[in-house]
Amino acid sequence: MFDDFFIRALVAGIGIAFVTGPLGCFVVWRRLSYFGDTLSHSALLGVTMAYTFDLNIAISVFLISSVIALILIQLQKKTNLPGDALLGLLAHSSLAVGLVVIGFLTFIRFDIMGLLFGDILAVTTDDLLVIWTGGALILIVLKLIWKPLLASTVNYELAEAEGLNPDRAKAIFTILMAAVIAISIKMVGLLLITGMLIIPAAMARNISDSPQKMVLFSIIGGLLSVILGLYSSLEFNTSSGPSIIAAALILFILSLFKIKQSIKLKN
Amino acid sequence: MNSNNNILVKLNNAGFRQSEKWLVEGVSLTVEKGKIVTLIGPNGSGKSTTAKIALGIYKNIEGSVEKYTTKVGYVPQKISIDWTLPIRVHDFMLLTETIEDSAIDEALSLTGVIHLKNKNLGSLSGGEFQRVLIARAISKKPELLVLDEPVQGVDYTGEIALYELIKKISDTLNCGILLISHDLHMVMTATDHVVCLNGHVCCSGSPLDVAKNNEYKALFGEKASQILTTYEHKHDHVHSDQGEIKKN
């Protein structure tokens, strides 16, 4: 049944949406969108490494993104530069180094557009296995750290005082971020992964009154975006990433009307 | 091993230094089951810091902390919640521990905010939020309760009722309470042990002992020891930038 490239892309996209939904909520709550950008830009290095050494792309992206996250944490401790400057430094320098390395790898033909913006033709049956098992693992781990992560998002000191170990939850969450980037890079493209994390979650924020509801609506928004985006990608022959993100944007704009309504009701 | 089974947390000569400046140093105190220990002192005297040392929020401390319980309820002095997170009072009550709905209702009723259960946390007033914070801390039936100025922003009648509630909780749950309060009347009537801080321990003991103590009188003024309500203080010493004590 996975013979058709479009079915493969659809199944992959649905798997990705289930994971980016809940993770995206935490990205919005913890103000990590720029952090997500940094990790996904560094993924280009991971892709070049995968081609050079003939590794699985998801695994090598996961490794490189985790290393970049570790470097970031060390730099935060050891320098006096503000966090956003460090993020920008790592995001752009890792993207630049990745592109330079590609320039040297003349023996491999790269589809740069596909890497940056996603390519539905690129999804293989192996990728589906990586996305669905990886995604299931990410969700299981997120479920396990849900309480400490949410509590420390609300207030770090409360979580620490009442014995929830927020530092450990934060470290695990960073690894989950690297993992979600690794599984979605082929489909969404490394420039747009953060959009896949943030836009459905932002849409969900507009129509939710509790953390659980926001996660649920974020998943639903992500699923709709993937399905709408992929069909229009097929129809209009556009890149898969931008099509999915554009669909998510339309849902976000629709959710603004719900806010308008509730403000009217209050008045 | 713990020689005294009633001890919940014990600070031994504890202190905390942030960027070369001592926030507080040389604090020794013990909180036992069913007892209320109160920290008093002027602003910047290290009360909240001492509470955070006892809670284990600060890691690189001088001296040591021995903690014999994991069931802790905490009402912080300042809490800034990021409103990008949609959260209702009911969700907030379940933040650090899963508790039964009946326990949530009971705690919210005790602090008089049961009608706010389904309200968004961001829509509460300062006093209402403070009552929710107290309800959250007591609903999990903790063994150790740390209250950092728990009634700030609460109206006058509510303040008295909440202090009575705190006293009642200490008796009924048999939990130990570490309280930070500016209300000297409360301190003197309901507290078992008072620690008077001013960057270090000025004096400590039973409320009466402390009220009679000369350092306390110097810190809070003569009147405070007589009628226990005036809040006025004179220092017998000043602190240098490094936190050292210089006698006047």
Interface residues (C-beta under 8 A of the other chain):
Chain A: V28 W29 R31 K147 L150 A151 T153 V154 N155 E157 L158 A159 E160 A161 E162 G163 L164 R205 S208 D209 S210 P211 Q212 K213 M214
Chain B: K52 L55 G56 I57 T70 V72 G73 Y74 P76 I79 S80 I81 D82 T84 L85 P86 I87 R88 D91 F92 L95 T96 E97 N120 K140 V146
